[in-house]
Amino acid sequence: MAWRKLLDMTEEYDFEPEGVFPALPTPMNERDEINYDATREHLEYLAENSIPGVVPAGCTGHAATLFHDEHIDYVTQVAEMADDRGLDVIAGSGTNSTYETIDLAQRIEENADIDAHLMISPYQNKPAQRGNIQHYELVAEEVEEPIIAYNVPSRTGRNLVPETQEQISEIPGVIGMKEASNMPDQIKELGERFMDRDDFYLLSGDDPRNDLVYNVGGSGAISVTGNIAPEKSMDVWETALLEEDTDRREK
């Protein structure tokens, strides 16, 4: 990548969110219970199609509608199934409450072998830019696994502007940003701001903007489309890598 070398590692974490990570749906059975048989089948399908990892209990999985015990059990079961199939796990761990997020993330870490947390910025209460920074500062101090922050103003009602994202990227323990603003100019500015960083990952969180994020140096995507077209999604990402390598050699 332009600003993220594929073999680089941070000092503290060896997890590298590179490639396409499907944001998993949470399948339910007729009794309104999580359908773990369907989950297992889906993970098998993704593993067979070159996917590097998955994201359970995020927005696509409607995590806000799950009881916390249900949420934690789902992440735990997915992590066990994923480990058997060589898949990394980025656990959806965010809520709109700082202390609830800390509690949920700690309970997930106690029960599940995960590689990172995906933490949405607080929704509904819509903190100001500084409030969002403080939210991630407080959470990062209390969890062990690395954090990928998540900017999705269509769901939170608050866009994390590039300056705020850059400040969040400097918080120890925050290794990436899932960017789903659907704002091309902002995405381009983020690419410029992170161009010289070798300790931070920019991920697309909006499939129609995946190409743009890849083109500005992003390391991959947390993708809905990856659930139904995993091989093609990875092909698009790999093509972007090849094009970027070619561009670098020509410059």
Secondary structure by P-SEA (a helix, b strand, c coil): cccccccccccccccccccbbbbccccccccccccaaaaaaaaaaaaaaccccccccccccccccccaaaaaaaaaaaaaaaaaaccccccccccccaaaaaaaaaaaaacccccbbbbcccccccccaaaaaaaaaaaaacccbbbbbbbbcccccccccaaaaaaaaacccccccccccccaaaaaaaaaaacccccbbbbbccccaaaaaaaacccccccccccccaaaaaaaaaaaaaaaaaaaaac
